[in-house]
């Protein structure tokens, strides 16, 4: 007889005087705070970027705007454009789920470009700091996916399978936890290791490219265990939308490393 973990999902974390606090918002807030703390510590120890504490606070604001706006707009455009075209008033309901990592990445890159232009800081250096710290935010984001019962896995009889009562009574891969571990914890360990070993050798921007490559590889693997987005399904019968976007991101990661090493003052 198999025993499975049964998960009762609730998007609300808690309520105070009628004000609801959601897992999504709490996870993003905790992830942001820890990531910014890591950025401060890394830069204080290495002096990688010449930046004031006030400018770092400003960076925090730019990152929030980039991630939230980019993540939501990316989800709308990449995963469910027709639905939101006919339900435009639902776009702002981020607490119900629906954030795209790839959209958040684009939004963050644009926000960093604006920040660097304003502060007159080299983009590739500040992006390196962000990319070393961001896996922690991804970890908390995937935990929120798990508690929300979204982005769930394919059916399985493995002993660590979970049943999401809000979906069905079928034991499934806890794919959100797979991603939390790989894209979050393992990727963070890899990035910190590279930062400590290669920071004085590699040119700026190389860490950013490595992050794009390693994240994408882990995402492609984890998508194997995840149910594809129902409104898209499989592309060419084999690939999910997330895998296609990740393949593109791998190519861009290599290209970014190339141009940063060939044209150091360009980025």
C-alpha positions as CSV (number, residue, x, y, z in Angstrom):
1,X,0.0,0.0,0.0
2,X,1.3,3.4,-1.0
3,X,1.1,6.5,1.2
4,X,1.1,9.9,-0.3
5,X,1.3,13.4,1.0
6,X,-2.0,15.2,0.8
7,X,-1.8,19.0,0.3
8,X,-4.6,21.3,1.2
9,X,-3.8,24.4,-0.8
10,X,-4.8,27.9,0.3
11,X,-3.5,31.0,-1.6
12,X,-4.0,33.1,1.6
13,X,-1.1,33.0,4.1
14,X,-3.1,34.7,6.8
15,X,-5.6,37.6,7.4
16,X,-5.5,40.5,9.8
17,X,-8.6,42.7,10.3
18,X,-9.9,41.6,6.9
19,X,-6.7,42.3,5.1
20,X,-5.4,39.2,3.3
21,X,-1.8,38.3,3.0
22,X,-1.0,35.8,0.2
23,X,1.7,33.2,-0.1
24,X,2.7,34.7,-3.4
25,X,3.3,38.1,-2.0
26,X,5.0,36.9,1.2
27,X,7.3,34.6,-0.8
28,X,8.3,37.3,-3.2
29,X,8.9,39.8,-0.3
30,X,11.0,37.3,1.7
31,X,13.0,36.3,-1.4
32,X,13.6,39.9,-2.4
33,X,14.8,40.8,1.1
34,X,17.2,37.9,1.4
35,X,18.5,38.5,-2.2
36,X,19.2,42.2,-1.4
37,X,21.0,41.2,1.8
38,X,23.2,38.8,-0.2
39,X,23.9,41.5,-2.8
40,X,25.0,43.9,0.0
41,X,27.2,41.3,1.7
42,X,28.9,40.1,-1.6
43,X,29.6,43.7,-2.7
44,X,30.9,44.8,0.7
45,X,33.4,41.9,0.8
46,X,34.5,42.2,-2.8
47,X,34.0,45.8,-3.8
48,X,32.8,44.4,-7.1
49,X,30.7,47.5,-7.9
50,X,31.3,51.0,-6.7
51,X,27.8,51.8,-5.4
52,X,26.4,53.6,-2.3
53,X,23.9,52.2,0.2
54,X,21.4,54.7,-1.1
55,X,21.8,53.5,-4.7
56,X,21.4,49.9,-3.5
57,X,18.1,50.9,-2.0
58,X,17.1,52.3,-5.3
59,X,18.2,49.1,-7.0
60,X,15.8,47.2,-4.8
61,X,12.9,49.3,-6.1
62,X,14.0,48.8,-9.7
63,X,14.3,45.0,-9.2
64,X,10.8,44.8,-7.7
65,X,9.3,46.7,-10.6
66,X,11.2,44.7,-13.2
67,X,10.3,41.3,-11.7
68,X,6.6,42.0,-10.9
69,X,5.7,43.8,-14.1
70,X,7.9,41.7,-16.3
71,X,6.8,38.5,-14.7
72,X,3.1,39.3,-15.0
73,X,3.3,40.7,-18.5
74,X,5.4,37.8,-19.6
75,X,2.9,35.3,-18.3
76,X,0.1,37.1,-20.1
77,X,2.0,37.3,-23.4
78,X,3.8,33.9,-23.4
79,X,1.3,31.6,-21.8
80,X,-2.3,32.9,-22.0
81,X,-2.7,35.9,-24.2
82,X,-6.2,35.1,-25.5
83,X,-7.7,34.6,-22.0
84,X,-6.4,38.0,-20.8
85,X,-7.4,39.7,-24.1
86,X,-11.0,38.8,-23.1
87,X,-10.5,39.2,-19.4
88,X,-8.4,42.3,-19.2
89,X,-9.4,43.1,-15.6
90,X,-7.7,39.9,-14.4
91,X,-4.2,41.0,-15.4
92,X,-3.5,42.8,-12.1
93,X,-4.6,39.8,-10.0
94,X,-1.1,38.5,-9.3
95,X,-2.1,36.9,-6.0
96,X,-4.0,34.3,-8.0
97,X,-0.8,33.1,-9.6
98,X,0.5,33.5,-13.1
99,X,4.1,34.8,-13.2
100,X,6.6,34.0,-15.9
101,X,10.3,33.6,-15.0
102,X,11.3,34.5,-18.5
103,X,9.1,37.6,-18.5
104,X,10.5,38.5,-15.1
105,X,14.0,38.1,-16.5
106,X,13.3,40.5,-19.4
107,X,11.7,43.0,-17.0
108,X,14.6,42.8,-14.6
109,X,17.1,43.3,-17.5
110,X,15.3,46.4,-18.7
111,X,15.0,47.7,-15.1
112,X,18.7,47.2,-14.5
113,X,19.5,49.0,-17.8
114,X,17.5,52.0,-16.6
115,X,19.1,51.8,-13.2
116,X,22.6,51.6,-14.6
117,X,22.0,54.5,-17.0
118,X,20.8,56.6,-14.1
119,X,23.6,55.6,-11.7
120,X,26.3,55.4,-14.4
121,X,27.2,51.9,-13.4
122,X,28.4,49.1,-15.7
123,X,25.4,46.9,-16.5
124,X,27.4,43.6,-16.6
125,X,28.7,44.1,-13.1
126,X,25.4,44.8,-11.4
127,X,23.8,42.0,-13.3
128,X,26.4,39.6,-12.0
129,X,25.6,40.5,-8.4
130,X,21.9,40.1,-9.0
131,X,22.4,36.7,-10.8
132,X,24.4,35.3,-7.9
133,X,21.7,36.2,-5.4
134,X,18.5,35.6,-7.4
135,X,18.3,31.8,-7.0
136,X,17.2,32.4,-3.4
137,X,14.2,34.4,-4.7
138,X,13.4,31.6,-7.1
139,X,13.4,29.1,-4.3
140,X,10.7,31.1,-2.4
141,X,8.8,31.6,-5.6
142,X,8.6,27.9,-6.2
143,X,7.5,27.3,-2.6
144,X,4.6,29.7,-3.3
145,X,3.8,27.7,-6.4
146,X,3.6,24.6,-4.3
147,X,1.4,26.1,-1.6
148,X,-0.9,27.5,-4.3
149,X,-1.2,24.1,-5.9
150,X,-0.1,25.4,-9.3
151,X,2.5,24.3,-11.9
152,X,1.9,20.8,-10.5
153,X,3.6,17.6,-11.7
154,X,2.6,14.6,-13.7
155,X,1.0,11.5,-12.1
156,X,3.4,9.2,-10.3
157,X,3.5,6.4,-7.7
158,X,6.8,7.4,-6.2
159,X,6.7,7.5,-2.3
160,X,7.2,11.3,-2.2
161,X,4.2,11.9,-4.5
162,X,1.7,14.6,-3.4
163,X,-2.0,14.9,-3.8
164,X,-3.4,18.4,-4.3
165,X,-7.0,18.2,-3.0
166,X,-7.9,21.4,-4.9
167,X,-7.0,19.7,-8.2
168,X,-7.8,16.0,-8.0
169,X,-7.0,12.9,-6.0
170,X,-4.1,11.8,-8.2
171,X,-0.6,11.4,-6.7
172,X,1.7,13.7,-8.6
173,X,5.4,14.7,-8.8
174,X,6.0,17.7,-6.5
175,X,7.5,19.4,-9.5
176,X,7.4,22.8,-7.7
177,X,9.7,21.4,-5.0
178,X,12.0,19.9,-7.7
179,X,12.4,23.4,-9.1
180,X,12.8,25.0,-5.7
181,X,15.7,22.6,-5.0
182,X,17.4,22.7,-8.4
183,X,16.7,26.3,-9.6
184,X,16.9,27.7,-6.1
185,X,19.2,25.9,-3.7
186,X,21.5,24.0,-6.0
187,X,21.8,26.9,-8.4
188,X,22.6,29.2,-5.5
189,X,25.4,26.9,-4.3
190,X,26.8,26.8,-7.9
191,X,26.7,30.6,-8.3
192,X,28.3,31.2,-4.9
193,X,31.0,28.6,-5.6
194,X,31.8,30.3,-9.0
195,X,31.7,33.7,-7.4
196,X,34.3,32.7,-4.7
197,X,36.6,30.8,-7.1
198,X,36.4,32.9,-10.3
199,X,35.5,36.4,-9.4
200,X,39.0,37.7,-9.8
201,X,39.6,35.8,-13.0
202,X,36.4,36.1,-15.0
203,X,35.3,39.3,-16.8
204,X,32.1,40.9,-15.6
205,X,29.0,39.5,-17.3
206,X,30.3,35.9,-17.2
207,X,28.4,35.1,-14.0
208,X,25.2,36.5,-15.6
209,X,25.7,34.2,-18.6
210,X,26.4,31.2,-16.4
211,X,23.3,31.9,-14.5
212,X,21.2,31.9,-17.7
213,X,22.8,28.7,-18.9
214,X,22.6,26.7,-15.6
215,X,19.0,27.9,-14.8
216,X,17.8,26.9,-18.2
217,X,19.3,23.4,-18.1
218,X,17.7,22.8,-14.7
219,X,14.4,24.2,-15.9
220,X,14.4,22.0,-19.1
221,X,15.0,18.9,-16.9
222,X,12.3,19.8,-14.3
223,X,9.7,20.5,-17.0
224,X,9.9,16.8,-17.9
225,X,8.1,16.1,-14.6
226,X,5.6,19.0,-14.8
227,X,2.2,19.1,-16.5
228,X,2.4,21.6,-19.4
229,X,0.3,24.7,-19.3
230,X,-3.2,23.5,-20.3
231,X,-3.8,26.3,-22.7
232,X,-0.6,25.5,-24.7
233,X,0.2,21.9,-24.1
234,X,3.2,20.4,-25.9
235,X,4.8,22.2,-28.8
236,X,5.7,19.8,-31.6
237,X,4.4,17.0,-29.3
238,X,7.6,17.0,-27.2
239,X,8.5,20.5,-25.8
240,X,6.8,22.8,-23.3
241,X,6.7,26.5,-23.7
242,X,9.1,26.8,-20.7
243,X,11.6,24.5,-22.4
244,X,11.5,26.4,-25.7
245,X,12.1,29.7,-23.9
246,X,14.9,28.1,-21.8
247,X,16.7,26.8,-25.0
248,X,16.6,30.4,-26.3
249,X,18.0,31.5,-23.0
250,X,20.9,29.1,-23.1
251,X,21.9,30.4,-26.5
252,X,21.6,34.0,-25.2
253,X,23.7,33.1,-22.1
254,X,26.6,31.9,-24.3
255,X,26.2,35.0,-26.5
256,X,26.3,37.3,-23.5
257,X,29.4,35.6,-22.2
258,X,31.0,36.1,-25.6
259,X,30.3,39.8,-26.0
260,X,31.2,40.5,-22.4
261,X,34.6,38.9,-22.9
262,X,35.2,40.4,-26.3
263,X,33.9,43.9,-25.8
264,X,34.2,44.6,-22.0
265,X,33.2,48.2,-22.3
266,X,30.2,47.5,-24.4
267,X,27.9,46.3,-21.6
